[in-house]
Amino acid sequence: MNTFIYGFSLGFSLILAIGAQNAFVLKQGLKHEHVFLVCFICALSDAILILIGVSGFHLLVSEFPSIVTVARYGGATFLFVYGLLSFRTALLFRHNLRPSEFSSQNWQKAALTCLAFTWLNPHVYLDTVVLLGSISSQFENELVEFASGATSASFVFFFSLGYGAKLLKPVFEKPRAWQVLEVLIGLIMWGIAAKLLFM
């Protein structure tokens, strides 16, 4: 199999599962708010982490597991708070959650939230730095092709998710749909936080 395609397939499969970061991108896409910025930050962050892993940083993480431990507790705290805010939104703003009526979030806050979802999530390190970094050692003479495939998958996935969310717009014209989404996001956040704490 072509090394680029292998890297693309592996990278895509690792980020396909619904997680905190993906839920945030989906929500921003539905709100039509800073979609390009959010997708770009997610994809670029993934690319940086993949390149770090491929360059051999996964060996350092294996040597100093405390790096992942710090990210684990920091990420769990962040996810718990964000989940709590999602539940609060679902409870208090049930009558004005149409996309056109959402309170605007400035781009700085959106960017910082997106960065937190990415860099405070230890699963991101395990998937990109450790797993992809370790697998890349099989392609010693084709590291560029493997890394290019994996990073391309991140860009394709996040931009497809962010801009593809508009296809769900008819569903989310109903305030109740936004409530359900907020509750689901809250549950996802808390579920991942619990998994991080007890993994």
Secondary structure as GFF3:
##gff-version 3
##sequence-region A 1 199
A	DSSP	alpha_helix	3	15	.	.	.	ID=ss1
A	DSSP	alpha_helix	20	31	.	.	.	ID=ss2
A	DSSP	alpha_helix	35	52	.	.	.	ID=ss3
A	DSSP	pi_helix	53	57	.	.	.	ID=ss4
A	DSSP	alpha_helix	58	63	.	.	.	ID=ss5
A	DSSP	alpha_helix	66	92	.	.	.	ID=ss6
A	DSSP	three_ten_helix	99	101	.	.	.	ID=ss7
A	DSSP	alpha_helix	107	119	.	.	.	ID=ss8
A	DSSP	alpha_helix	122	124	.	.	.	ID=ss9
A	DSSP	pi_helix	125	132	.	.	.	ID=ss10
A	DSSP	alpha_helix	133	136	.	.	.	ID=ss11
A	DSSP	three_ten_helix	137	139	.	.	.	ID=ss12
A	DSSP	alpha_helix	143	164	.	.	.	ID=ss13
A	DSSP	three_ten_helix	165	168	.	.	.	ID=ss14
A	DSSP	three_ten_helix	171	173	.	.	.	ID=ss15
A	DSSP	alpha_helix	175	198	.	.	.	ID=ss16
###
